[in-house]
Amino acid sequence: MPKLTDDEVAAFLDEPGHLVRIATVDDDGMPRVLPLWFVLEDGRLWFTPRAPAVIWRNIERDPRVGMTIDETAHPYRKVVLQGVAEVVHRPGDDDAWRDRYRRIARRYTPEEWADAYVDGTDDQPRALCAVALSAPTTRVSTWRMPVQGEDPRGIWARRYYLPGTKWAH
């Protein structure tokens, strides 16, 4: 199964438009997945849950998260992370990191719209959270479809091919 190199992961996560889907666990044990904007800076994936959001309460209670970033076109790259969300700034300390939030918004919208959005919502407190890709508590797995010239059997990890099936050998 083709994996992305560290440089390919960084380049993919730097491409505008991809959303991170963050999984947390609600206080009743039910899973919750929320798509959010993010930015990769300093080897960390940064995101900003709003103060009243359930995902923020979940992270406060249990900072373990699952995350996926993927694409819908060939070669269908994906990065999957399991890690611990570090709360860098709690809600209400937004002025200390508003420039990072502005960079996040500009990844997804035109600059003038992003600035208007950030400035228009600066009274809505957010937390600033990050997951370090190289932290000892972070597990990163990657995948992409085989490209021309590569063995098509590489689409799956070997463990998925049952003995005796067509592509098992």
Stockholm file with secondary structure:
# STOCKHOLM 1.0

chainA/1-169         MPKLTDDEVAAFLDEPGHLVRIATVDDDGMPRVLPLWFVLEDGRLWFTPRAPAVIWRNIERDPRVGMTIDETAHPYRKVVLQGVAEVVHRPGDDDAWRDRYRRIARRYTPEEWADAYVDGTDDQPRALCAVALSAPTTRVSTWRMPVQGEDPRGIWARRYYLPGTKWAH
#=GR chainA/1-169 SS CCCCCHHHHHHHHHSTTCCEEEEEECTTSCEEEEEECCEEETTEEEECCBTTCHHHHHHHHCCEEEEEEECSSTTCCEEEEEEECEEEECTTCGGGTHHHHHHHHHTTSCHHHHHHHHHHTTTSCBCEEEEETTSTTCEEEEECCCCTTSCGGGGSCGGGSCTTSTTCC
#=GC SS_cons         CCCCCHHHHHHHHHSTTCCEEEEEECTTSCEEEEEECCEEETTEEEECCBTTCHHHHHHHHCCEEEEEEECSSTTCCEEEEEEECEEEECTTCGGGTHHHHHHHHHTTSCHHHHHHHHHHTTTSCBCEEEEETTSTTCEEEEECCCCTTSCGGGGSCGGGSCTTSTTCC
//
